[in-house]
Every structure is written in structure tokens, then in C-alpha cells.
Amino acid sequence: MINRELIRIKIVQLTYAYYQNGDNNLSKAENEVVYSLSMAYSLYNYLLLLIVSISQEMRHRVEVLTTRAQREGTAPPSTKFIDNRFAKQLEDNQMLADFADEQKLSWSDDIEFIRKLCSIIENSQIYREYMDDEEDSYEADREVWRKLYKAIIQENEELDAVLEEKSLYWNDDKEVVDTFVLKTIKRFDMANGKKQELLPEYDDEEDKIFACKLFRATILNADQYQRYMSDASRNWDFSRLAYMDVVIMQIAIAEMMTFPNIPISVTINEYVDLAKLYSTSKSGGYINGMLDAIARYLVETGELLKEIEPQKKRY
């Protein structure tokens, strides 16, 4: 699950925090990088557990309504939503259960929030269409949860507030982690039962090494990288450069210099995109020009043994 896109985001956030906090303990900061990434994986599991908790609360509601119907002699409520095969499979998932037990993850302290989400779901068009649809298939069960997640959970300010109380890391992570949850829903297969594999913590074990090497290179070679920026900025107004821009370019140069297998164009485009998220509206174009100039200088002087490739403008 933790891929290089998420790692780059974390390195930008934590490098900026490293300088802002004035704490020069590199070993402590490196541990923070690893911990921060592990918290992103915890959030992934926690959001999957949210689906389980909603399903359990919905089941409780149906049980209450069924008891009332029996007492009053009226028609019992539909059990279609609580019989949802995808949700049941997720509830039984062994990987999710083991991780939740190990990390002590639970939504039990937020039952009022869960109840509110259930009411929102019951009043949604997505829910009504699903309940009225005569189609009875695993694919339909899985698809309704994908739609509900995108419509109700993905952009939810109250959920953001709940997550912020749980961890200071999670709000920054949620936008990216949401994409992983949706990917997980889509890849579920009824044939796999409770042994359906969730996304692993790291897409590749090398990525954990990538994160630590990138952060360490960024910090240890800061003076050298900032000299490259200063030299390349002669045709630019360096004095007006936002501090976050300096941080982003410093990390980008570290990546270019430290990882020979990553093309220059890939690195530049990735950090131009990050500048659009974390810096000013003009930062993308500025950083694109600066990094291109620095890369050309380093290649020409033999300090960077890579080819300059054509890149698509991303600003």
C-alpha cells in the first residue's frame, strides 16, 4: 500500500517539520519517517473497519425493527443491506481482524458518529436504489459500498474531525489512503472468502529503504543542494522563493542524486505536483524550471550520471 507517491508526501511534510522544529536529531527524525508511514497503513485498516462497524450498526437497527414488527404484527424490514456479501466478507477478513487486534483498532468509542453515518446512508439515493434493485449479486453488493464510500466517507468533514482526534498524522494521509480503500473494495473476490488479501503495508520492501535513504540524503546534503539552487536561480527571483519550495527542491535533488534508476523527468514531475499541493500557486512553474536547470548542470558537469529526458509540463 505504501508506495513512492505516499513516501514523497511524507518526506516533504517531515523535512519541513524537521527544520521548523529546530530539532537536529537525525536518528529521531528518521524514526519519525518510519512511524509516520506505519500510521498511514493503520489508517487504511481503520477505514476498512469503518465499513464493518457501519454494517454491524445497520444489523442492530434491523434487529430492533424486526422485534417491533413481530410485536405489532407488521411486515418485517428488508435484510438486503445487512446481508450484503461484500460487507460480510470484509467483517470476516482474517488479515483485517488480526491487524485490528494487534493494533487495538476499534470504532466502539465513536458509536454516535457511526449511527449518524448509518442515518446518512439510509437517506441516500445510493442506498434507496440498491434496496429497490432486484439484482442480487456479489458484484452489486460490492459496488454499492464503493459508491457509498466515495459519496459519504471520502469527503466527510465530521470524519476528518474524528480522525484528527485519533492521530495527528491521519488527516494529511486520508486523501491518499482513500484511494487505497477504494482499490481494495474493487479487488475483493467472493471466492477468496475470509482469506482475501488486503494491500500489504509496503508495495515493495525496497520502498522502506527508499524512504529512509531519501530523508537522510536530503538532510545530510542540504548545504550542497541549496548551493545548486542558488547557482541555478541567477535568472530567477530567488528572494521570493517560498520556504516550502526550497524544501521540495532539496528533496527532489536528493532523489535525483541518490537513486540512479529513477529518471530525472519522473522526479521533477512528482515534485512539481507536490508543490501544487503544499506551496504557492506559482510554485509549480518555478520549481519545474529550477530543477530542470539544476539537472542539466549536474549532467553536464558529470555529477549526475543520468540522461535528460523530455518532460510533460505539469503546472
LUMFIDO-143415 format. One line per 5 residues: number of its first residue (from 1); their letters; for each residue y, x negated, z negated of C-alpha. Coordinates in steps of 0.05 Angstrom, whole numbers. Each point is the difference from the previous one (the first is absolute). Layout:
N
NUM> A> Y X Z; ...
END
This chain:
315
1> MINRE> 0 0 0; 49 -54 -19; 20 -28 67; 53 -49 23; 52 54 10
6> LIRIK> -4 19 -74; -4 -73 -21; 65 -17 37; 35 59 -33; -23 -24 -69
11> IVQLT> 21 -72 14; 70 23 20; 6 43 -63; -27 -53 -47; 38 -59 31
16> YAYYQ> 65 38 -8; -19 17 -72; -19 -73 -14; 71 -23 17; 35 59 -32
21> NGDNN> -37 -9 -66; 14 -74 -3; -70 -14 -25; -25 -65 32; -72 7 -25
26> LSKAE> -35 -3 67; -70 9 -29; 22 63 -35; 33 26 63; -64 -13 41
31> NEVVY> -40 40 -51; 51 56 9; -14 0 75; -74 9 -10; 10 53 -54
36> SLSMA> 50 38 42; -49 3 58; -56 24 -47; 46 55 -24; 7 24 72
41> YSLYN> -75 8 3; 1 38 -66; 51 48 30; -45 11 60; -57 22 -46
46> YLLLL> 48 40 -44; 25 41 59; -72 14 21; -13 24 -71; 60 46 7
51> IVSIS> -39 39 54; -59 4 -48; 44 25 -57; 32 53 43; -69 24 22
56> QEMRH> -23 4 -72; 61 40 -21; -10 47 59; -72 10 -22; 23 18 -69
61> RVEVL> 49 52 29; -56 32 41; -45 3 -62; 55 36 -39; 12 49 57
66> TTRAQ> -74 12 9; -8 16 -74; 59 48 4; -29 33 63; -67 11 -35
71> REGTA> 35 30 -60; 44 46 42; -53 16 52; 42 -27 58; -17 -45 58
76> PPSTK> -11 -73 -20; 46 -54 29; -21 -43 59; -34 -65 -17; 13 -32 68
81> FIDNR> 51 -50 -25; -40 -22 -61; -62 -6 43; 37 -49 46; -54 -51 18
86> FAKQL> 48 -58 10; 31 10 -69; -69 6 -33; -23 -64 35; 62 -37 -24
91> EDNQM> -11 26 -71; -71 -27 2; 19 -66 32; -32 -58 -37; 52 -53 17
96> LADFA> 57 45 -23; -36 20 -64; -17 -72 -18; 71 -25 13; 31 58 -40
101> DEQKL> -46 -14 -58; 13 -75 2; 76 7 5; 4 62 -45; 35 39 54
106> SWSDD> 9 75 -12; 48 57 14; -19 36 -64; 68 -14 -33; 36 33 58
111> IEFIR> -33 67 2; 66 38 7; 17 -40 62; -69 13 28; 8 74 -12
116> KLCSI> 67 0 36; -30 -36 60; -56 52 1; 51 56 3; 38 -34 56
121> IENSQ> -66 -8 39; -19 73 -11; 68 22 27; -3 -46 61; -11 22 71
126> IYREY> -54 -54 7; -40 30 -57; 7 72 25; -22 -19 70; -60 -38 -27
131> MDDEE> -21 58 -44; 7 50 57; -36 -43 51; -71 21 14; -20 -72 18
136> DSYEA> -48 -28 -51; -9 -75 12; 6 -66 -35; 52 -21 51; 44 59 -17
141> DREVW> -8 -15 -75; 21 -72 11; 58 19 46; 31 49 -49; 5 -55 -52
146> RKLYK> 31 -48 50; 53 53 17; 12 17 -74; 8 -73 -18; 51 -12 56
151> AIIQE> 39 63 -15; -1 3 -76; -20 -67 -30; 27 -52 48; 73 20 -10
156> NEELD> 6 26 -70; 57 -20 -46; -33 28 -62; -62 -41 14; 43 -61 10
161> AVLEE> 30 11 -69; -70 7 -31; -23 -64 33; 62 -38 -22; -17 17 -72
166> KSLYW> -70 -28 10; 19 -66 33; 64 -33 24; -38 -25 61; -24 66 27
171> NDDKE> 62 31 30; 11 -61 44; -73 2 22; -9 74 12; 25 6 72
176> VVDTF> -49 -53 24; -57 23 -45; 7 71 26; -20 -24 69; -64 -30 -31
181> VLKTI> -17 65 -35; 8 39 65; -43 -51 36; -53 8 -54; -1 76 7
186> KRFDM> -8 -6 75; -58 -48 -4; -41 40 -51; -68 21 28; -42 54 -33
191> ANGKK> -64 -39 16; 21 -56 -47; 1 45 -61; 23 -32 -65; -12 -69 30
196> QELLP> 58 7 49; 37 -66 -2; 73 0 -18; 47 -53 27; -14 -68 -34
201> EYDDE> 55 -31 -42; 13 -53 54; -12 9 74; -19 -74 1; -11 -47 -59
206> EDKIF> 45 -50 36; 58 47 -10; 2 -13 -75; 5 -75 16; 53 17 52
211> ACKLF> 43 36 -52; -1 -58 -50; 11 -54 52; 58 38 31; 35 11 -66
216> RATIL> -10 -72 -23; 25 -29 66; 61 46 -3; 20 -24 -69; -18 -73 4
221> NADQY> 33 -13 67; 61 44 -11; 52 -56 8; -31 -24 65; -4 70 30
226> QRYMS> 71 16 -20; 24 -63 34; -33 26 64; 39 65 -10; 65 -36 -11
231> DASRN> -9 -43 62; -19 60 43; 58 42 -24; 55 -42 33; 10 55 51
236> WDFSR> -7 54 -52; 42 23 -59; -46 -28 -54; 49 17 -56; -10 74 13
241> LAYMD> -76 -4 -3; -30 46 -53; -40 -35 -54; -61 41 18; 6 -26 71
246> VVIMQ> -5 -71 -26; -62 18 -39; -33 34 59; 15 -58 47; -24 -50 -51
251> IAIAE> -68 36 -4; -3 6 76; 11 -75 8; -53 -14 -53; -49 43 39
256> MMTFP> 16 -35 66; -8 -69 -31; -62 15 -44; -45 42 44; -13 -31 69
261> NIPIS> -42 58 25; 55 52 -7; 43 3 64; 74 -11 -9; 16 67 33
266> VTINE> -44 37 -49; 34 -32 -60; 70 13 26; -15 73 17; -32 13 -68
271> YVDLA> 60 -26 -38; 51 34 45; -35 65 -19; 3 -18 -74; 75 -15 6
276> KLYST> 10 71 25; -34 26 -63; 31 -45 -52; 67 -25 26; 60 23 40
281> SKSGG> 3 39 65; 21 -63 38; -52 -46 -31; -54 11 52; 40 -28 57
286> YINGM> 27 -57 -41; -67 -21 -27; -33 6 68; 52 -48 30; -2 -49 -58
291> LDAIA> -76 -4 -4; -6 -8 75; 51 -58 -2; -35 -33 -59; -69 7 32
296> RYLVE> 25 -32 65; 31 -57 -37; -63 -13 -41; -43 2 63; 46 -46 38
301> TGELL> 1 -51 -57; -75 2 -8; 3 27 -71; -33 65 22; -61 -6 45
306> KEIEP> 2 69 31; 22 30 65; 61 44 6; -23 66 27; 42 57 29
311> QKKRY> 13 52 -54; 19 73 3; 65 18 -32; -11 39 -64; 71 15 -23
END
